[in-house]
Each structure stands twice: as C-alpha cells, then as structure tokens.
Amino acid sequence: MKVRFLQSGGFVGVVKECELDTDELGPEQTRELERLVSESGIAGSQECLSKKGRDLQQYEIVIESASRRDSALYDDSCVPPLVRPLVSFLKKHAKPAPVS
C-alpha cells in the first residue's frame, strides 16, 4: 500500500508532503499505517472544504493498494474524527515540498 499526503494552505502557505510505502516501512510503522487507514473509513473519493475558511490547512490523502485507489481532500474545519489520527501520523512524516 502507498499513501501520498499533501498539506497546503494556511496563513503562511507552506506546502508539505510525504509518500509512504508499506513495502519500505518497518513492521511497526506498517502495522500502524495500515490500522490508521483502515480505521479512517476513507473510501472512494471524498471532499470537504469550508467556504468560510480561506486560511485553513488543506490535506490531500491518496491511498493506493493493488486493488483500489481512494482519495480524500479536507480542510481543518471538516476533517472527520476518524481521519484525524491518520492526518496526525502523516503530518509527522511530511517534509517541505521542493520549490519549483
């Protein structure tokens, strides 16, 4: 399973990202990531962006496995409670994106 994460927006506008591949993670991190993805309930394509929050952080998550591709886009105001632990985990692994 591969999980791509992009954090953008906010007042400062810093973009952070990561791509985690369970084939490249250690066993403990692999189990934690698989558990968080499973418990998040992300399936298909989901999007929730607040019209009122221009300076909110946005989180894009793409989950790819051998049989499916799921994606989600949220901002800080509408990240579902079940997805918050996954976002926290991914934020810890995210690094500033290269400037193009």
C-alpha positions in Angstrom: 0.0 0.0 0.0 1.2 3.5 -0.8 -0.1 6.6 0.9 0.6 10.1 -0.5 -0.1 13.1 1.6 -0.1 16.8 0.7 -0.6 19.6 3.3 -1.1 23.0 1.9 -2.7 26.4 2.6 -2.9 28.1 5.9 -1.8 31.6 6.7 1.9 31.0 5.7 1.1 28.8 2.7 3.9 26.2 3.3 3.4 23.0 1.4 4.5 19.7 3.0 4.2 16.2 1.6 5.2 12.6 2.0 4.7 9.3 0.3 4.8 6.2 2.5 5.1 2.7 1.0 4.4 -0.2 3.4 6.9 -2.2 1.4 9.6 0.2 2.6 8.5 0.9 6.2 9.5 -1.2 9.2 6.9 -3.7 10.5 5.7 -1.5 13.4 5.1 1.6 11.2 3.5 -0.6 8.5 1.0 -2.0 11.1 0.3 1.5 12.4 -0.3 3.0 9.0 -2.5 0.1 7.9 -4.5 0.4 11.1 -5.0 4.1 10.7 -6.0 3.8 7.1 -8.5 1.1 7.9 -10.0 3.0 10.8 -10.2 6.2 8.8 -13.0 5.0 6.7 -11.7 6.7 3.6 -13.2 5.0 0.6 -13.7 6.2 -3.0 -13.3 9.9 -3.4 -14.2 12.3 -0.6 -14.0 16.1 -0.4 -15.0 18.6 2.3 -13.8 22.2 2.1 -15.2 25.0 4.1 -16.3 28.1 2.2 -15.6 30.3 5.2 -12.0 29.2 6.0 -9.7 30.8 3.5 -6.6 30.4 5.7 -7.3 26.8 6.8 -4.8 24.0 6.2 -5.9 21.5 3.5 -5.0 17.9 3.5 -5.0 15.7 0.4 -4.6 11.9 1.0 -4.3 9.3 -1.7 -4.3 5.6 -0.7 -3.3 3.1 -3.4 -3.3 -0.7 -3.0 -3.1 -3.5 -5.5 -6.9 -3.5 -6.0 -8.1 0.1 -5.3 -7.4 3.8 -5.2 -9.1 6.1 -2.6 -8.6 9.8 -2.2 -9.7 12.5 0.2 -9.4 16.3 0.4 -10.3 18.1 3.7 -9.5 21.3 5.4 -9.0 21.8 9.1 -12.7 22.6 9.7 -14.1 19.4 8.4 -11.5 16.5 8.9 -13.7 13.7 10.2 -12.8 12.5 13.7 -11.9 9.0 12.4 -9.4 10.6 9.9 -7.7 12.9 12.4 -5.3 10.2 13.7 -4.2 9.4 10.1 -3.6 13.1 9.3 -1.6 13.4 12.5 0.6 10.4 11.6 1.1 11.7 8.1 1.9 15.2 9.3 4.8 13.8 11.4 6.3 12.3 8.2 5.7 15.2 5.9 8.6 17.4 4.8 8.5 20.8 2.9 7.9 20.2 -0.8 10.6 21.3 -3.2 10.0 24.7 -4.7 9.5 24.5 -8.4 
